[in-house]
Amino acid sequence: MSKKVVVGMSGGVDSSVAAWLLKQQGYDVIGVTMQIWQDEDTDVQEAEGGCCGLSAVDDARRVAMDLGIPYYVMNFKEEFRTNVMDYFVGEYVAGRTPNPCIACNRYVKWESLLRRSMAIGADYIATGHYAQICQLPSGRYALKTSVTAQKDQTYALYNLTQEQLARTLMPVGSYHKDEIRRMAEDIGLQVAHKPDSQEICFIPDHDHARFIEAYTGMQVPEGNFVDLEGNVLGKHKGISHYTIGQRKGLNLSMGHPVFVVEIRPETNEVVIGEGKDVFTNVLCCDKLNWMAIDGLHGESMEVTAKIRYSHKGSPCTIREIGRGLVECRFHEPVRAATPGQAVVFYDGDYVAGGGTIL
């Protein structure tokens, strides 16, 4: 009997081709679109190229029809609100910069979708992410980087568990993006040239602070810009407007470029410094998730670490400094290590693990 796989279909080209590839490989494929926050105007989402808008349902349903596979829409709004939107707002209010896509991947696109898929008899779930899943000689499952570094999405998936990885297929990870678009074209899918989705699907205008105020019903209070010595430089609009390393939008007349180097929620201050002050060669992280290895066990380890999605990665030494805490010491200083963001450790092409920057 064919193995049954539920494919999370966003209406984009990657998940559409993922469904087609799995069908070609002999799987019993079911398409599912996750309804997570869609209350917005369809035209807005079309313009923004969003991955989870109302238009995604129309595109995904059309693709499923073209591929001849069953298709369903599942409502995950409650899970998304709790695990992604509440988390997103809470982190910004606490002076940190969250990564909602990582939270969505772990707790909604995997945990919730996997649970429901298993309940209907599926053997696997699948997505159109650019990453590869391997089982190592140790028996552990790990993500391996996609064949195309430019599109690699392992950073945003570092938090997946062993159980989730064992039940997941990622068929597009061994292809380049232009190959995926060409396949979609060859099989006549209308989404072959649909634009890629934006990073934060539920904030189409990219105005985080406006979203937070609308979501909470509270005005984020103004406060002081201060320098490293504590001297007041001016007034800021509220800490949710800023992130580490930011230069634009500060509205400070200093006569030369200055940057956000720290956010202090306890005093409602945003600390301003020079370009050199944004660099560091050491950071600490918690909320660890181990993937290719099951922990450091008191040993240090040489890895390549990425401190944001667009970071190419820098060599560093990681070691435990306490229960659930890891210190990352970079060989050369890195720019704008931002509390709340993920730091992901790579052992060659494999994700060793990662955590949240403190």
VOGU-3710 file (C-alpha; in Angstrom, 3 decimals, decimal comma):
1> mskkvvvgms> 0,000/0,000/0,000  1,241/3,507/-0,843  2,447/5,673/2,025  0,086/8,584/2,691  1,558/12,099/2,883  -0,150/15,398/3,690  1,489/18,264/1,795  1,186/21,750/3,278  0,205/23,766/0,192  0,680/27,531/0,379
11> ggvdssvaaw> -0,455/28,179/-3,174  3,157/28,910/-4,159  5,335/27,146/-6,687  7,549/25,279/-4,181  4,812/23,429/-2,286  2,932/22,799/-5,541  5,935/21,098/-7,124  6,596/19,247/-3,843  3,126/17,681/-4,152  3,781/16,739/-7,789
21> llkqqgydvi> 7,207/15,223/-7,007  5,754/13,075/-4,211  2,949/11,879/-6,463  5,576/10,938/-9,073  7,406/8,974/-6,371  4,305/6,893/-5,712  2,977/8,468/-2,523  -0,731/8,831/-1,795  -0,768/12,652/-1,673  -3,306/14,875/0,094
31> gvtmqiwqde> -3,066/18,670/-0,228  -3,837/20,877/2,773  -3,787/24,651/3,161  -3,488/25,904/6,715  -5,903/28,702/7,510  -4,047/30,643/10,182  -4,938/34,326/10,133  -6,698/35,033/6,837  -9,146/37,844/7,387  -7,434/40,376/5,167
41> dtdvqeaegg> -8,344/41,673/1,747  -7,333/39,202/-0,963  -5,996/41,959/-3,210  -3,625/43,151/-0,487  -2,223/39,674/-0,074  -1,850/39,239/-3,842  0,155/42,461/-4,019  2,367/41,385/-1,147  2,823/37,833/-2,400  1,802/36,440/0,980
51> ccglsavdda> 2,104/32,716/1,655  -1,014/32,277/3,769  -3,603/34,710/2,429  -7,080/33,956/1,106  -5,705/33,879/-2,436  -3,398/31,019/-1,388  -6,459/28,796/-0,958  -7,657/29,502/-4,501  -4,214/28,835/-5,986  -3,619/25,686/-3,930
61> rrvamdlgip> -7,077/24,279/-4,748  -6,462/24,865/-8,459  -3,074/23,122/-8,273  -4,559/20,152/-6,402  -7,229/19,862/-9,082  -4,569/19,966/-11,816  -2,546/17,268/-10,011  -5,615/15,122/-9,302  -5,129/14,971/-5,526  -7,646/15,491/-2,679
71> yyvmnfkeef> -7,511/18,965/-1,140  -8,656/20,367/2,204  -8,429/23,604/4,173  -7,672/23,174/7,887  -8,272/25,897/10,449  -5,244/26,594/12,664  -6,130/30,161/13,672  -6,120/29,464/17,413  -2,723/27,725/17,308  -1,286/30,523/15,181
81> rtnvmdyfvg> -2,580/33,272/17,446  -1,205/31,610/20,586  2,160/30,387/19,304  3,043/33,071/16,779  1,148/36,348/17,145  1,070/36,443/20,971  4,747/35,452/21,037  5,633/38,074/18,407  3,986/40,897/20,335  5,352/39,749/23,702
91> eyvagrtpnp> 8,933/39,671/22,425  8,803/43,177/20,931  7,227/44,601/24,095  10,068/42,971/26,076  12,672/44,727/23,915  13,610/41,663/21,856  13,296/41,012/18,110  11,305/37,817/17,476  11,388/35,440/14,534  7,743/34,486/13,934
101> ciacnryvkw> 8,550/32,135/11,037  10,622/29,880/13,313  7,795/29,748/15,875  5,234/29,077/13,130  7,334/26,264/11,680  7,826/24,459/14,996  4,426/24,870/16,611  1,942/25,338/13,765  3,236/24,063/10,419  4,756/21,035/12,113
111> esllrrsmai> 3,372/20,305/15,569  -0,277/21,072/14,815  -0,338/19,916/11,193  1,548/16,714/12,027  -0,859/15,849/14,849  -3,931/16,323/12,648  -2,317/14,515/9,716  -1,476/11,484/11,866  -5,084/11,519/13,101  -6,356/11,018/9,544
121> gadyiatghy> -3,957/8,163/8,899  -1,056/9,940/7,198  2,463/8,529/7,427  4,225/11,823/6,700  3,771/15,529/6,207  5,668/17,383/3,486  6,502/20,993/2,654  8,134/22,976/-0,112  11,061/24,167/2,022  14,574/24,307/0,584
131> aqicqlpsgr> 16,218/21,894/3,012  17,045/18,185/3,136  16,393/15,661/5,907  18,928/12,929/6,610  19,200/10,167/9,176  22,778/10,084/10,471  24,782/6,964/11,448  23,978/7,822/15,085  20,299/7,334/14,276  19,486/10,997/14,810
141> yalktsvtaq> 17,670/13,005/12,150  19,163/16,289/10,973  18,596/18,969/8,418  21,134/19,222/5,643  21,473/22,455/3,690  19,691/22,768/0,364  21,700/22,411/-2,838  21,114/26,134/-3,426  22,675/28,275/-0,684  20,746/31,360/-1,803
151> kdqtyalynl> 17,378/29,723/-1,050  18,424/27,498/1,863  15,814/27,547/4,653  17,474/25,378/7,300  17,982/28,413/9,585  14,218/28,849/9,998  13,738/25,108/10,609  16,444/24,478/13,244  13,848/24,114/16,025  12,130/20,996/14,631
161> tqeqlartlm> 12,160/17,947/16,884  13,450/14,454/16,115  9,885/13,123/15,900  8,885/15,895/13,494  11,919/15,315/11,254  11,292/11,545/11,171  7,780/12,181/9,843  8,663/14,910/7,312  9,512/14,908/3,597  11,127/17,899/1,852
171> pvgsyhkdei> 11,373/16,930/-1,816  12,442/20,312/-3,256  15,609/20,590/-1,119  17,690/18,775/-3,724  16,716/21,173/-6,532  17,550/24,750/-7,501  14,743/27,315/-7,613  14,925/27,721/-11,386  14,566/23,935/-11,753  11,430/24,018/-9,587
181> rrmaediglq> 9,912/26,820/-11,669  10,795/24,960/-14,872  9,088/21,786/-13,590  5,963/23,796/-12,717  6,005/25,283/-16,208  6,462/21,883/-17,863  3,487/20,362/-16,059  1,336/23,434/-16,762  0,879/24,869/-13,246  -0,420/28,458/-13,252
191> vahkpdsqei> 1,693/29,276/-10,188  4,983/28,576/-12,035  6,010/32,249/-11,886  4,136/33,366/-8,762  6,351/35,657/-6,592  7,885/34,192/-3,437  6,081/34,924/-0,175  7,061/37,708/2,192  8,707/37,002/5,542  5,994/38,041/8,011
201> cfipdhdhar> 2,695/37,029/6,456  0,401/38,712/9,005  1,990/42,186/8,650  1,671/42,918/4,910  2,625/46,601/5,340  5,769/45,679/7,384  4,795/48,191/10,124  5,487/46,074/13,221  4,786/48,835/15,725  1,419/49,702/14,180
211> fieaytgmqv> 0,435/46,025/14,222  1,442/45,662/17,891  -0,600/48,695/18,931  -3,629/47,457/16,971  -3,258/43,910/18,349  -2,875/44,929/21,990  -5,034/48,056/21,933  -2,238/49,847/23,793  -0,008/52,731/22,753  3,683/51,868/23,036
221> pegnfvdleg> 5,120/54,621/25,306  7,791/57,012/24,117  11,112/57,099/25,951  14,674/58,356/25,789  17,473/57,699/23,356  20,649/57,549/25,455  24,316/57,089/24,632  26,563/54,457/26,206  27,293/56,795/29,130  23,588/57,329/29,810
231> nvlgkhkgis> 23,349/60,873/28,383  19,928/61,645/26,901  20,110/62,275/23,142  16,434/62,663/22,298  13,039/60,958/22,343  12,200/57,625/20,721  8,749/56,536/19,482  8,536/53,374/21,599  10,893/50,406/21,843  8,879/48,228/19,444
241> hytigqrkgl> 9,987/50,542/16,617  13,653/49,513/16,956  16,034/46,605/16,621  19,775/46,122/17,210  21,942/47,557/14,428  19,199/49,862/13,128  20,374/53,139/11,573  17,380/54,442/9,621  14,366/56,081/11,210  16,117/57,284/14,382
251> nlsmghpvfv> 15,630/60,987/13,588  18,709/61,967/15,575  20,913/64,802/14,339  24,326/63,550/15,390  26,273/64,721/12,347  27,325/61,164/11,493  25,681/57,721/11,279  24,665/56,197/14,619  23,079/52,848/15,449  20,874/51,112/17,996
261> veirpetnev> 23,205/49,030/20,187  20,876/48,023/23,031  17,192/48,140/24,003  16,373/48,460/27,727  12,701/47,672/28,364  13,080/48,077/32,156  13,958/51,780/31,734  12,288/52,236/28,322  15,578/53,416/26,842  17,096/52,827/23,410
271> vigegkdvft> 20,891/52,976/23,549  22,703/54,636/20,646  26,312/54,029/19,659  28,820/54,092/16,825  29,206/51,506/14,092  31,922/49,666/16,031  29,605/49,282/19,027  27,262/47,036/17,048  29,922/44,299/16,743  30,588/41,538/19,250
281> nvlccdklnw> 32,584/38,320/19,294  30,574/36,582/22,010  26,898/35,892/22,662  24,869/33,570/24,848  21,740/31,643/23,936  19,048/29,575/25,627  15,921/27,601/24,522  18,273/25,129/22,862  17,233/22,526/20,303  19,776/19,893/19,297
291> maidglhges> 19,497/18,179/15,957  22,564/16,388/14,490  23,923/15,941/18,042  22,082/15,387/21,318  23,966/18,113/23,225  27,500/19,217/24,089  27,860/17,096/27,264  30,448/19,440/28,742  32,563/19,552/25,587  33,185/22,566/23,363
301> mevtakirys> 32,580/22,309/19,615  33,734/24,190/16,529  30,799/25,175/14,322  29,705/27,737/11,774  26,955/29,866/13,315  24,309/32,004/11,632  22,799/34,812/13,710  20,068/35,734/11,214  18,460/34,268/8,121  20,564/36,372/5,725
311> hkgspctire> 23,856/35,837/7,616  26,318/33,695/5,647  27,623/32,184/8,888  30,814/32,708/10,887  33,186/30,209/12,552  32,769/30,019/16,305  33,332/27,833/19,353  30,293/26,821/21,371  30,357/25,569/24,973  27,914/25,045/27,821
321> igrglvecrf> 28,012/27,705/30,529  25,108/26,441/32,585  21,994/24,323/32,394  20,319/25,106/29,068  22,803/27,882/28,263  25,448/27,978/25,536  28,155/30,579/24,899  29,160/31,232/21,283  32,598/32,771/20,850  33,179/33,936/17,279
331> hepvraatpg> 36,628/33,904/15,707  35,891/37,362/14,276  33,313/39,897/15,532  29,799/39,633/14,091  27,424/42,540/13,505  24,139/43,079/15,334  23,657/39,891/17,348  20,049/40,566/18,301  18,285/39,268/21,437  15,232/37,210/20,468
341> qavvfydgdy> 16,662/36,074/17,148  17,948/32,551/16,558  21,575/31,480/16,410  21,915/28,251/14,440  24,961/25,974/14,582  26,189/24,135/11,491  28,564/21,184/11,487  29,542/21,235/7,826  26,296/20,952/5,843  24,270/19,697/8,805
351> vagggtil> 22,356/21,619/11,462  23,875/20,648/14,811  21,332/22,706/16,739  20,545/26,229/17,778  19,004/28,518/20,360  17,611/31,984/21,076  20,066/34,869/21,494  19,954/36,461/24,961
//
